[in-house]
């Protein structure tokens, strides 16, 4: 399941609970939830099946703007996203883009290091809270 720049963590909860926990943790960190996209529901609307797969788009201008000031193209990867999905074996996973990989992808300089590190730490904490047992 390795993909460049993608961090994937197994959840101890089902897809719905993982998404609820993720959204609650995002809001607790004073981040805005911009959208919640249910890919499985979209597939069902056109007569196709898809294991539970949902995307949460979230963030804030305080974190993303400094990165876009360095290189505006990173705006294609912001706001942040997390994908909750269930595999064929019934395991639930949370995947998100590694901010360090995004910085490298867009050629951000060292002036962005502190912001990228803070973003990575926040994402790790949010993902852990959403996927680990209480």
C-alpha positions in Angstrom: 0.0 0.0 0.0 3.0 2.3 -0.2 2.6 5.4 -2.3 4.9 8.4 -2.5 4.0 10.9 0.2 1.0 9.0 1.4 0.7 8.0 5.1 -1.7 5.3 5.8 -2.7 4.2 9.3 -4.9 1.2 10.3 -7.9 2.2 12.4 -9.3 0.4 15.4 -12.8 1.6 14.5 -15.1 1.2 11.5 -15.3 3.7 8.7 -18.2 5.8 10.2 -16.7 5.9 13.7 -13.2 6.7 12.3 -14.7 9.6 10.3 -16.7 10.9 13.2 -13.6 10.8 15.4 -11.5 12.5 12.7 -14.0 15.3 12.2 -14.3 15.8 16.0 -10.5 16.0 16.4 -10.1 18.4 13.5 -12.7 20.7 15.0 -11.1 20.4 18.5 -7.8 21.7 16.9 -9.7 24.8 15.7 -9.5 23.7 12.0 -12.3 24.3 9.6 -14.1 21.4 7.9 -14.6 22.5 4.3 -16.2 19.3 2.9 -17.0 15.7 3.6 -17.2 13.6 0.4 -18.8 10.1 0.5 -17.2 8.4 -2.5 -19.2 5.2 -1.8 -22.5 7.1 -1.9 -21.5 8.7 -5.2 -20.7 5.3 -6.6 -24.1 4.0 -5.5 -25.8 6.9 -7.2 -24.5 5.6 -10.6 -25.2 2.0 -9.9 -21.6 1.0 -8.9 -20.4 -0.5 -5.7 -17.5 0.7 -3.6 -16.3 -0.2 -0.1 -16.8 2.6 2.3 -14.6 5.5 1.2 -15.0 9.0 2.4 -12.8 12.1 2.2 -12.6 15.0 4.8 -11.2 18.3 3.6 -10.0 20.6 6.3 -7.5 23.2 7.4 -7.1 26.9 8.1 -5.5 29.9 6.3 -3.0 30.4 9.2 -1.3 27.1 8.3 -1.7 27.0 4.5 -1.2 30.6 3.5 2.5 30.8 4.5 3.2 27.8 2.3 1.3 29.3 -0.6 3.3 32.5 -0.1 6.4 30.5 -0.7 5.0 28.6 -3.7 1.5 29.1 -4.9 1.3 25.7 -6.6 1.0 24.0 -3.2 -2.6 25.4 -3.2 -3.5 22.4 -5.4 -2.8 20.2 -2.4 -4.4 22.4 0.2 -6.5 22.4 2.2 -5.5 19.2 3.8 -7.4 16.0 3.1 -7.8 12.7 4.9 -9.3 9.6 3.3 -11.1 7.0 5.4 -11.6 3.7 3.6 -12.4 0.0 4.2 -10.4 -2.7 2.3 -11.7 -6.0 1.0 -10.7 -7.7 4.2 -12.8 -5.4 6.3 -10.0 -3.3 7.8 -10.5 0.4 8.1 -7.7 2.8 7.1 -6.9 6.5 7.3 -4.7 8.0 4.6 -3.3 11.5 4.2 -0.6 13.3 2.3 2.7 13.8 4.2 3.2 17.6 4.5 7.0 17.1 4.1 6.4 15.3 0.8 4.1 18.1 -0.3 6.7 20.7 0.5 9.3 18.7 -1.5 6.8 18.2 -4.4 6.3 22.0 -4.7 10.0 22.9 -4.1 9.4 24.9 -0.9 12.6 26.2 0.7 13.8 26.0 4.3 11.7 29.1 5.2 8.7 26.7 5.2 10.3 24.1 7.5 8.7 25.2 10.7 5.2 25.4 9.2 5.6 22.1 7.5 6.8 20.4 10.7 3.9 21.9 12.7 1.4 20.7 10.1 3.0 17.2 10.1 2.8 17.0 13.9 -0.8 18.2 14.0 -1.8 15.6 11.3 -0.1 12.8 13.2 -1.9 13.7 16.4 -5.3 14.0 14.6 -4.8 10.7 12.8 -3.8 8.9 16.0 -6.8 10.3 17.9 -9.1 9.2 15.1 -7.7 5.7 14.7 -6.5 4.5 18.1 -8.6 2.9 20.8 -9.9 5.3 23.5 
